[in-house]
Amino acid sequence: MRPLLAGLLLALALPATAQIYKYTDANGNTVFTNQPPDGAASEKVELPPTNAIQAQPPSAPASDPASTELEAIYQVLELIDIPDAEALRANNGTFSVSVRLEPRLQPSHSLRLRLDGQPYGQAVNVPRLQVVNVDRGEHSLAVDVLAGTKVVQRSAPVSFTVQRVNTSSPALRPPPAPTPRPSN
């Protein structure tokens, strides 16, 4: 297969090295061609050498920030205010977390949460972030430091459990309204 491909590429390159002829046709137009005309005076056109470009070594592919170590810009980057020994009680699944950063957040950086390994919410420049309507159960939460849309640093994930009240529980239903008795 490779010899066939190499032969085809060479065949395509041959016309690029052919001789060029110049002549004037019967209407007085200048014509350039790769074959000398019959019965007309023509001259060979000498072309300057073609440009040559050296092959560049392939560059390393762009790496995925999630799969490589990110450069540590902040000495301390961690989520705080998340209970780890007990379940987080949030009946509507909404709660806030704080981010501890040292040094302070740079003006060109922003913070975005990562809930269960997926980006969560909008990037903001304040160290207090809100999580809204999280299902009950076990979750992990981390914070990304972004420069534009690029992740420049990520905190270690913190595991936690959300406990929500089951509103369909019979114990939480209001008692039925008393029915009026007919008077005799």
N, C-alpha and C positions, 0 to 999 in steps of 0.2 A: 504494500500500500504506500509506503514512504517513497520508494523509487518512482512510482507513478505520479505522486503528488509533486515530487521534485522536478520530474520531466515536464509536467504541465506548467509549473511556475517558470521554468526556463523558456518554454515555448512562448509564454506570454511576454517575457522580457525581450525576446529577439527583435520585435518591431521597434523597440526603443533604441536599438543600436544600428538600425538600418541607415543607409546613405540617403540624404535629402537632396533633391534637385530643384532648381529654380528656372522658370522660363516664362516668356510672355506669350499668351494665347492670341488667336486671330482677332479678338475684340480689344486687345491692348491691356488685358488684365494680367497682373503678375500671379503666377500659380506656383505653389510649392507642392511637391509630390515625392513619393518614395521610389518611383520608377521613371527612368528617362523617357521623354516623349519621342515618338517616331516622327522623323522628318522635321523637327524643330530644334533650333540651337538651345542648349541648356547648359547651365553651369552647376557644379557641385557646390553645395553650401557646407562650409566648415563650421561646425557647432562647437562652442566652448565645452569643456568637460562638465559632466553633470555634478551636482552637489552630492557629497557623500556625508552621511551622518553615522557616527559611531554608535553601535548598539549600547544602550544603557543597561547596567545590571538591574534586574527586577527589584523593585522596592518591597520592603516588608509590607504585608497587607495590614490595613487598619485594624487595630485590635478592638475587641469588644470590652468596654470598661467593666462589665460584670465578670469577665473571665480572667482578668489580670489584676495584679496588685496596683492599687491607685496610689499616686504620690501623696504622702501625708503632709498637708499644708497646716492642719490644726493638730496641736499636740493632744488636745482633749476634744473628742466628739462623741457624745453619748446622749441617749434619751434618759430622762429622769421623770419622776412622778408616775411611774407605772408599777403597780403592786406585782411582785413576783412570787410571794409566798402564798397569796390568797387570790381568790377570784375578784375581778374588777366588777363592781356592781354598777351597771349602767342600764336602767330599764328601757331606755329608748336607743341604746347602743351608741350614745354620744358622750365623748369625754375629751379632755385636753391633755397634752403631754408637753413637757419642756425639753429643750435641747441645751445641753451644757457644752459650750465652745470655749476653747482657749487657743490662740488669742481670739479677740472679737471677730465677728463675721465681716469679711472684707466687702467693700461697697459693690464690687462686681460679682459677688456670689449671692446665691439664694438657697433656701432649704426646701426640700420636698420629702414627704414621708414615703415609705415603701412598706405596704401592708401585704403580708404573706408573699413577699418577693416581688410584688408588682408595684409600679409607681402609683401613688395615691394622692389625689388632691392637686392643688395649684402650688407652684413655687412661690415662696414668700421670703421676706427678709427679716422676719421677727422670730425669736427663739421660742415662741409658744404656738403650738399647732393643734388644730382640732380635728378629731376623727368623728365622723357622723354615721349613724345607723349601721354599726357593725353587728353582724350576726353573732349570736351567742356561740361559745365554744372556744377552742384554742386557736391562737393567732400568733404571728410574729410581726414585729414592727421595727423598722430601722429608719434612719434619716440619711438622705443624700445631700451633699453640698454640690450645687450646680454652678457652672460658669456658662451662662446662656442655657443651652440644652445639654451640655456635656457634663457627665458626672465626674467631679474631680476628687471626691473622697466620700466614703460611706462608713457609717457607724456599724458596730456589731449589732446583729439583730437581738431583740429582747422578746422572749416568749411570755405570753400572758393569756389568761382565760377571762372571757367576758361572760358575766352572769346576767341574764335578763329574765324578768318575770314573765311567765307564760300567761298572757291575758285571756286565754281561753280556758283557764283552770276554773272548775266549778266553785272553788273557794273564793275566787275574785269576782264572781258574778253578783250583781246586786240582788237582794231578796225580791221575790215577786210582789207586786202591789196587791194589797188585800182586795178581794172582790166584794162589792156591796151585797148585802143580803136583802132579799125582797121583804118589805114590811107587810104584815097581814092585817 
